[in-house]
């Protein structure tokens, strides 16, 4: 099973969640360049290259993909490009469906304030310290800017994408940014279900046990 983290996060983001499922599932937590163990690599700002990069890191077929926030869109993009039968289950957490978004974007954000505002408008959770620590904000700006560009690229690329995967949608009950979660059904020819759990936008960080239960119940039921 593949785990795809939110914007600006590496594979280590899933540490707490992995402790709850590692004894039952084989987890491949992947990360894009510019974060985690791939910190020194140039970032990717376009949907196609990002999906290709992550697909290459899966190391073979997967039974399920869990993507959170930006990772939900990356998970959909990866699932759309996989040539395997049966297709994986897509567990899309903490993001409104691409078809519910307006295609937008354009020039990359030119300031940290613009990058933070752009990610917040898409529902991203901005750490409080970025709003108060100017030096930290400036050091984080390149990755924030590039992940915002990637977000817009994914929305444009995925608005009409339809996959043959079963889709399980997860959302935190305290995540007020989510809209039209049922419309994830427009992205699949198979069944789509929506589950709201206690928790906020960074769902597997705020409620790892709840997310683990959904993952295990979904993946093991299909085994």
N, C-alpha and C positions, 0 to 999 in steps of 0.2 A: 504494500500500500504506500502511496506517495503522499507526503505532507508538503504543502506549498504555503509559505508564510505571508503575512501582510506586508504592505509597503515599508521600506526602510529596515526590514527585519531579516535576519539570517535564520538558518536552520535551528540554531540554538533557542529560538523563540518557543519551540515546541517541547522544551525539556520536561516541563511538568506533565504535559499531556502524554508524552512518550512513556513516562514511568508507569502510567496506568494501563497501557496497552501493549507494551513491548513483549510481555510474556505470552501474549495471544496472537500477535500479528508481526509480520516482518515489515518494518517501517523503513522507507527511504525518504528522509527529509531532505529536500533539494533547496537550493538557494541560487539566486541570480548573482552575477558579478557585482562587485562593489560593496559587499557586506559579508559578515561572517568570515569563513576561511577563504573567501574569494575577494577579500577587501581590496587587494591591490589590482584587481582586474578592472578594465574599463566597464562602466555601466552600459546597459542596453535600454534604449528608449522607444523601441518599436515592437509592436505585437508579434510579428512573424519571427524575427530573430530571437525574441525572448522565449517563445513557445518552443522553438527549435533547440535552444540551449537547454531548457529544462528537460525536454524529451530525451535528449542525448544522455542526461544524467540519471535517467530512470533505471538504466541497466537492463532493460527487457520489459516484458509485459507486467502490468499491474492489475490487480482486481478492483482497486478503488483509488480515488484521488480525493483528498480533503484539502480544500483551499479556503483561506480565511481572508476577508476583506479584498485587497488587491489580488491575493492568492486565489480567490474564487474565480476571478476572470482568467487568471493564468491557468487554473485548472481546466476551465472550459476550453481555452485555446489549445491546451495540450491534448485533451480528450478528443477534440475535433480532428487532430492530426494523426491520432494513433490508428494503426492498421492491425487490429486484433479482434478476434471473435472468441468469446463474447466481449463486448466493450466493457470498460470499467464502470463502476458506479461513481457518479460525481456527487460529492458532498460539498455544497457551496454554502459557506458561512459568512455572515456579517457583510453582505453587500446586496444592494438592489440589482435586479437583473439588467444586463446591458440594454435590452429592448425598452426598458423604462427610462433610460438616460437620453438626454439630448446630445446629439453629436456636437462636439465643440472642440475646444483646444485651439492651437495655433502656435504662436511663438512661445518658446520656453519662458518660464517665469524669470523675471529679471531681478527680483529681490527676494529676500527671505520672507518678507511680509506677504508678497504675492504668492509664493509657494505654499506657505502655511494656509492662507485663505483658500487657495485652490484645492488643496487636499481636504480641508475642513468642509468645503462645499460638496465634495464627493463622499462625505461621511467618514473620512479618516480621523482617527483619534490622535491629536497632537499632544505630546508630553508637555506637562505644565512648565517644566524647566526650559523648554525651547522658547516659551513666551516671556521668560524672565531673565534668562542668561544670554546676553547678546553674543558673547564669545562662542558659547556652545551652539547657538542658532546659526552663526556664520559658518562654523565648521560642518554643520549638518546640511547647509544649504545645497551643495551640489547633488547630494543623493535625494533630498526632498524635491528639488527641481526636476531631476531626471525621472523619478518615480511618478511625479505628476504628469510629465509628458508621456510616460508609458501607460498610465491610466487612460488618458485621452485616446491614445493609439488603440488600446484594447477595446474601448467602447466603440470606436468607429469600425473596428474590424469584426466585432462580435454581435453587433445589434441584430443581425439577421442570421446568425449562426444557429444551426439545428444539429444536434447529435443524436445518436441512437442509444445513449446512456440513460439508465434510470437516474433521476436527479433527486437528491435529498437536500432540502434547504434548511439551514439553521440560522436563527437570529436571537440575539439577546433581548429579553423583555424590556431592558432599560436602554436599548439602542434606539433612540428616537429618529435616527437618520434613515432608517430602512423604510422603503415604500414598495408596494406592489410585489411582495415576495411571491405571491401565487403566479405571477407572470413569468417566473422561471420556467413554467410549463411550456412557454412558447419556444424554448430552446431545446426541447427534446421531443422525440417521437414516442418515447416511453412514458412510464408513470413518473409523476412529480409530486412530492409531499413536502409540507412545510411544518417545521417544529420550532416553537419559541421556547427558549430556556431562560431561567434566571441568569442574569449576566448583562454585561454591557457590550460595547462594540468589539473589543478584543476578547472574544468569547472564550477561547480556550485558555486564556490567561485568567479571566475572572471566574470561569466555571469549568475547570478541566475535567472534573468528575462527570458533570452532565454531558459534556461533549464526548468523553470516552464511552459513556453508556450508549449514546446514539451510534457512534462509530462501530462499536462491537456488535450491537444489535443489528446493524445494517449489514456489515461485512460478513459476520459469521452466519447470518441467516441465508446468505447467498452461497456459502461455501459448499 
